[in-house]
Amino acid sequence: MSDKSVRVRFAPSPTGPLHMGGVRTALYNYLFAKKHNGTFIIRIEDTDQNRFVEGAEEYILEALKWCGITPDEGQGVGGDYGPYKQSERKEMYKPYAEQLVKNGKAYYAFDTGEDLDKMRKQAQQMKMPNWQYNSVTRSSMQNSLTLPEDEVQKRLENGDPYVIRFKMPRNEDVRFEDKIRGWVVVNTNNLDDKVLYKSDGMPTYHLANIVDDHTMKITHVIRGEEWLPSAPLHVLLYEAFEWDAPTFAHCPLLLRPDGNGKLSKRDGDRLGFPVFPIDWIAADGEKYSGYREKGYLPGAFINMLAFLGWNPGTTQEIFSLEQMIEAFSLERVSKAGAKFDADKTNWFQQQYLRAESPTTLAKMLREKTGSELQNVADAYLEQACVLMKERATFVEDIYTEGKYLFENPTEFDAKTVAKKWNELAEELMLEWSNKLEALNTFDAENIEKSFKAFLEEKEQKIGKVLPAFRLVLTGKGMGPSMFEIAALLGKEESLSRMKNNIPTIKGLKA
Ligand code: GLU
């Protein structure tokens, strides 16, 4: 289905760094928009100035950029429905709130903070701990429903502080069909008279969100499950304005790896994996680590995130962004919470790393390492990457795991020395060294052929000889093909290591 009128938005509040659950919401919005040839919009919801955090907006935009989740319209991009930041739209909202007052769907409330505290305390004393401003209690409060009209006018003219509250109907069932959850029914007796417009002249999230979604022609609201309790109010607001409501889809929560509760910002560094897309330094100096700085590839991160709550219905797991767009549907997003799995995340990372071209890997490795690889030629480095990438999770592992490809080892794996080195091994290595020297074509194929002939000649099993060879050239007990390694090191370096390292290992054994 292609429908250019599909318009979705990701609407974060700049109250801190974007949690990976937020990135997933952005991703699902993006995939849905692209799938339908629609428009993906970024809107910044900053009506709550008390929760504003310096740098959060920049962080959000940068994180999405790193992930490749590119907005078509919105904050930082522009478009026909701007501004895309609610504080810059401030003036727009009041007439809408007043329209609802005129229609009898909302009312002015003059109660001060103290009045409200008093009511809460009284209720507590009467063993009703959860006092709410609602269809029952509003009749004993100071508002335009209880005060005479001229008194209300007087207060407004005086500039007395007020808020505008939604007049929640009594005992009505609100129903709407959520694309992920199916039918949702909530009775209004469980809902309170939410503030729509605040005394500081700012709309609340609820009013601004509805007005913006309507005026920006949003067709589908795809957001986190934490907003599900607000959805009935939103549905009633659309009705109150006599606007068509968008289609709602509430994405499942991200759960801790053990399934016990919501994945929170503190879990990451505690359990050893990032919860944020990129690093975030909080105002108090505390650092929260991000996937980007840990060395994850954005494609792997996004692929992993897509699967936290969605599946394609096939066994395919590796999806490019284009393939994800093709395969994505809200119908295949599950309503059950999705458990984060750090091992699976690393698996995705490994797959993505392996899929990179040798040229890209070499380039990335140079960026990650300092001067260590300065004198290594590109072609050599590329081959080293090809050899080592199967054993790497992050690009720098190619260097740390395969350091012997760049310098003669100074350490020799103690276990292998103990188990695989003896007089016979030494003798065989000295002889094998001569065979290597006699080789004219020093490539992997030839070295292997010669090695097999050597085994036959000596009537030896591979398990007796190959580990000793590996130990001498690399210092390790395990690694990629020894024939490839020797070929890459080249004849001269291989022979020099044979000459120098055999006595060193012998010394270790003594
Ligand atoms: N501003 C809300 C948030 O920070 C967005 C809720 C919505 O998408 O309606 O998550």
Residues whose N, C-alpha, C, O or C-beta is under 5 A from the ligand:
A	BS01	LIG	A11 P12 S13 E45 R223 W227
